[in-house]
Amino acid sequence: MNWINQATSLQCSATLRTPGLLDRMRAEKFDAAFSEAIDMCGFGIFHLVGIKSYALMMSASTTEGSFDITGAPTAPSYVPGTMADFGERMTFLQRVTNTITL
């Protein structure tokens, strides 16, 4: 994952260095904006531009971490974790393990 962090950081820096970009965005007076969850740069740009209403989008499948970020409910007692080795039908011990580890 470190290479993803490096790539998104470089991309964000390049975007912020684009001459006049933030001024052009401010001039548009956007009411709202959307940004991808995998790269938080958009939310920083929204702050710099003064966009107060924004939403998080997720183009990939959800993971336990994304449930924490969005506040979406999760059911680890009967839904196996994304990275778990458990199948659809978990034993009682697997359910307990899944609930504790998530």
Rosetta silent file (secondary structure, phi, psi, omega in degrees, C-alpha in Angstrom):
SEQUENCE: MNWINQATSLQCSATLRTPGLLDRMRAEKFDAAFSEAIDMCGFGIFHLVGIKSYALMMSASTTEGSFDITGAPTAPSYVPGTMADFGERMTFLQRVTNTITL
SCORE:     score description
SCORE:     0.000 S_00000001
   1 L     0.000  -18.355 -178.024    0.000    0.000    0.000 S_00000001
   2 H   -61.102  -37.888 -179.718    2.953    2.345    0.422 S_00000001
   3 H   -66.902  -31.493  176.797    3.290    2.802   -3.340 S_00000001
   4 H   -66.888  -43.931  178.251   -0.389    3.814   -3.522 S_00000001
   5 H   -61.263  -41.417  178.706    0.173    6.448   -0.838 S_00000001
   6 H   -64.648  -43.583 -178.933    3.210    7.750   -2.698 S_00000001
   7 H   -64.446  -44.325 -179.502    1.345    7.860   -6.013 S_00000001
   8 H   -68.757  -33.673  177.126   -1.670    9.678   -4.574 S_00000001
   9 H   -65.844  -43.966  177.710    0.592   12.126   -2.754 S_00000001
  10 H   -63.395  -41.497  179.569    2.496   12.927   -5.958 S_00000001
  11 H   -63.759  -42.697 -179.713   -0.765   13.308   -7.872 S_00000001
  12 H   -64.557  -44.575  178.666   -2.187   15.652   -5.235 S_00000001
  13 H   -60.448  -43.322  179.398    0.959   17.776   -5.193 S_00000001
  14 H   -64.190  -39.747  178.763    0.922   18.052   -8.982 S_00000001
  15 H   -63.672  -45.761 -178.567   -2.751   19.039   -8.948 S_00000001
  16 H   -67.171  -25.154  178.330   -2.191   21.726   -6.310 S_00000001
  17 L   -84.810   -4.748 -179.981    0.751   23.134   -8.291 S_00000001
  18 L   -64.771  118.722 -175.986   -1.362   23.562  -11.448 S_00000001
  19 L   -57.804  126.873  174.454   -1.259   27.327  -12.106 S_00000001
  20 L    77.073   -2.326 -176.000   -4.593   29.035  -11.508 S_00000001
  21 H   -60.149  -51.009 -177.554   -6.546   25.839  -10.805 S_00000001
  22 H   -63.336  -38.404  177.727   -7.778   26.785   -7.328 S_00000001
  23 H   -64.199  -41.701  178.139   -8.718   30.296   -8.494 S_00000001
  24 H   -64.516  -39.036  179.037  -10.702   28.865  -11.422 S_00000001
  25 H   -67.330  -40.975  177.082  -12.463   26.454   -9.086 S_00000001
  26 H   -60.315  -40.679 -178.374  -13.308   29.264   -6.638 S_00000001
  27 H   -64.086  -26.050  179.054  -14.738   31.307   -9.527 S_00000001
  28 H   -71.833  -22.872 -179.855  -17.127   28.449  -10.369 S_00000001
  29 L    52.139   55.544 -179.895  -18.759   28.782   -6.905 S_00000001
  30 L   -61.213  139.726  175.792  -19.604   25.100   -6.666 S_00000001
  31 L   -80.469  -34.143 -176.521  -22.525   24.218   -4.384 S_00000001
  32 E  -155.155  166.430  179.545  -21.240   20.710   -3.694 S_00000001
  33 E  -150.074  160.724  177.957  -18.521   18.263   -4.703 S_00000001
  34 E  -125.257  144.361  176.456  -17.740   14.543   -4.725 S_00000001
  35 E  -141.823  151.704  179.814  -14.408   12.823   -4.106 S_00000001
  36 E   -75.888  140.418 -177.260  -13.136    9.262   -4.193 S_00000001
  37 L   -69.412  -28.238 -175.980  -12.435    7.620   -0.836 S_00000001
  38 L   -70.485  -18.961 -177.933   -9.128    6.058   -1.898 S_00000001
  39 L  -134.062  110.465 -175.599   -7.551    9.509   -2.327 S_00000001
  40 L   -80.638    1.372 -178.446   -8.336   12.201    0.238 S_00000001
  41 H   -56.304  -39.962 -178.421   -6.760   14.991   -1.839 S_00000001
  42 H   -55.806  -39.603 -178.616  -10.158   16.071   -3.133 S_00000001
  43 H   -68.448  -34.174  173.641  -11.352   16.941    0.350 S_00000001
  44 H   -65.506  -41.254  177.410   -8.310   19.145    0.914 S_00000001
  45 H   -63.736  -42.561  178.264   -9.013   20.888   -2.380 S_00000001
  46 H   -57.459  -42.220  179.249  -12.648   21.391   -1.373 S_00000001
  47 H   -62.632  -46.967 -179.016  -11.434   23.065    1.821 S_00000001
  48 H   -64.289  -32.788 -178.263   -9.023   25.332   -0.059 S_00000001
  49 H   -84.506  -20.968  179.631  -11.700   26.285   -2.594 S_00000001
  50 L    93.750   21.393  177.554  -14.363   26.851    0.081 S_00000001
  51 L   -81.812  118.071 -174.396  -16.775   24.073   -0.890 S_00000001
  52 L   -91.959  -27.508 -179.048  -18.793   23.325    2.250 S_00000001
  53 E  -106.794  123.451 -178.830  -21.027   20.486    1.004 S_00000001
  54 E  -150.947  162.794 -179.476  -19.308   17.339   -0.196 S_00000001
  55 E  -137.676  153.324  178.628  -19.761   13.592   -0.341 S_00000001
  56 E   -94.403  133.873  175.590  -17.540   10.549   -0.313 S_00000001
  57 E  -116.145  153.128  177.556  -17.731    8.089   -3.220 S_00000001
  58 L  -133.894  112.455 -179.371  -16.391    4.562   -3.357 S_00000001
  59 L   -89.361  -10.928  178.998  -15.721    2.977   -6.722 S_00000001
  60 L  -104.036  169.500  177.596  -14.310   -0.208   -5.196 S_00000001
  61 L   -64.287  152.504 -177.632  -16.040   -2.808   -3.085 S_00000001
  62 L   -75.497  151.856  175.984  -16.527   -1.833    0.528 S_00000001
  63 L  -128.982  172.500 -179.046  -14.234   -3.039    3.284 S_00000001
  64 H   -58.599  -38.854  178.740  -14.459   -2.949    7.040 S_00000001
  65 H   -61.874  -36.442 -179.996  -12.413    0.268    7.130 S_00000001
  66 H   -70.772  -28.702  175.381  -14.849    1.997    4.808 S_00000001
  67 H   -64.562  -39.740  178.323  -17.718    1.106    7.126 S_00000001
  68 H   -63.087  -43.139 -178.212  -15.888    2.926    9.917 S_00000001
  69 H   -65.323  -44.461 -173.884  -15.347    6.002    7.726 S_00000001
  70 H   -89.618  -16.086 -177.337  -18.918    6.221    6.445 S_00000001
  71 L    80.794   10.391  178.746  -20.754    5.021    9.529 S_00000001
  72 L   -68.841  144.618 -179.259  -22.485    2.296    7.515 S_00000001
  73 L   -69.456  150.232  176.245  -23.666   -0.638    9.609 S_00000001
  74 L  -132.891  155.214 -176.834  -21.706   -3.876    9.548 S_00000001
  75 L  -130.558   71.014 -176.013  -22.647   -7.331   10.765 S_00000001
  76 L   -66.531  -14.664  179.684  -19.447   -9.229   11.625 S_00000001
  77 L   -72.922  -18.175  176.658  -21.363  -11.847   13.596 S_00000001
  78 L  -140.476   -0.060  174.798  -22.681  -13.332   10.340 S_00000001
  79 L  -115.497  115.935 -177.665  -20.860  -11.570    7.449 S_00000001
  80 L   -64.204  147.050  177.602  -17.234  -12.693    7.071 S_00000001
  81 L   -62.999  155.675 -177.366  -14.576  -10.001    6.878 S_00000001
  82 L   -56.372  -40.330 -176.867  -13.187   -9.096    3.470 S_00000001
  83 L   -98.880    7.080 -178.364   -9.797  -10.638    4.228 S_00000001
  84 L   -75.615  153.571  176.837  -11.113  -13.535    6.346 S_00000001
  85 L   -88.151    2.971 -177.295  -10.623  -17.148    5.327 S_00000001
  86 L   -79.638  146.569  176.282  -14.173  -17.961    6.406 S_00000001
  87 L   -88.245 -166.467 -179.714  -16.805  -18.926    3.871 S_00000001
  88 L   -63.344  -35.928 -178.013  -20.470  -17.952    3.764 S_00000001
  89 L  -103.913  100.379 -178.715  -21.357  -20.457    6.466 S_00000001
  90 L   -92.427  146.509  172.286  -19.259  -19.739    9.536 S_00000001
  91 L   -74.689  171.606  178.720  -19.094  -21.921   12.617 S_00000001
  92 H   -59.636  -45.213 -179.600  -19.823  -20.363   15.995 S_00000001
  93 H   -63.039  -39.759  177.251  -16.095  -20.030   16.742 S_00000001
  94 H   -64.324  -38.543  177.719  -15.486  -18.394   13.345 S_00000001
  95 H   -63.607  -43.636  178.558  -18.309  -15.923   14.030 S_00000001
  96 H   -63.294  -47.106  179.140  -16.818  -15.013   17.398 S_00000001
  97 H   -59.435  -46.315 -179.773  -13.343  -14.652   15.862 S_00000001
  98 H   -60.787  -43.125 -179.250  -14.697  -12.535   13.002 S_00000001
  99 H   -65.464  -42.493 -177.945  -16.598  -10.259   15.396 S_00000001
 100 H   -70.839  -40.405 -175.031  -13.607   -9.741   17.700 S_00000001
 101 H   -78.380  -20.101  178.446  -11.032   -9.161   14.952 S_00000001
 102 L   -89.848    0.000    0.000  -13.094   -6.647   13.004 S_00000001
